[in-house]
Amino acid sequence: MTMDKKIIIFGKEDCGLCQGWKKKLENFNIPFSYFDINDPDNLTEFTLKGLTKIPAIIIGEKIFEGLKPSEISIEEIKKMIET
């Protein structure tokens, strides 16, 4: 399985849903980049992308905002990142 599409998460350390996403991806060894929007540079990037809710999960060209980790299965995530 090749994972060509990156997963990016924008969130905050005190956001339970954000931490849930990190844990879910870590548990299934799915690589991702995490950006805490408490950092001004990350907040700027979050805003420039037109994002408004956390967690904001970007998988390739798809953007999901405010989702619970249970709303997308690991199988669906793997399909989105495979080529």
Residue pairs with C-beta under 8 A, 6 or more apart in sequence:
1 78
1 82
2 82
2 83
3 30
3 31
3 81
3 82
4 81
4 82
4 83
5 59
5 60
5 80
5 81
5 83
6 31
6 32
6 33
6 58
6 59
6 60
6 81
7 25
7 30
7 31
7 32
7 33
7 57
7 58
7 59
7 77
7 81
8 32
8 33
8 34
8 35
8 57
8 58
9 18
9 21
9 22
9 25
9 32
9 33
9 34
9 35
9 55
9 56
9 57
9 58
10 35
10 37
10 42
10 45
10 46
10 51
10 54
10 55
10 56
10 58
11 17
11 18
11 19
11 21
11 22
11 34
11 35
11 36
11 37
11 54
11 55
11 56
12 18
12 36
12 37
12 38
12 54
13 19
13 36
13 38
15 54
15 55
17 54
17 55
17 66
17 67
17 68
17 69
18 54
18 55
20 68
20 69
21 55
21 57
21 69
22 32
22 34
23 69
24 69
24 74
25 31
25 32
25 77
28 74
30 74
30 77
30 78
30 81
35 42
35 45
35 46
36 42
37 43
37 46
37 54
46 56
49 56
49 58
49 63
51 63
51 65
52 65
53 65
53 66
54 65
54 66
55 65
55 66
55 67
56 63
56 64
56 65
56 66
57 63
57 64
57 65
57 67
58 64
59 77
59 80
59 81
60 80
60 81
62 80
64 72
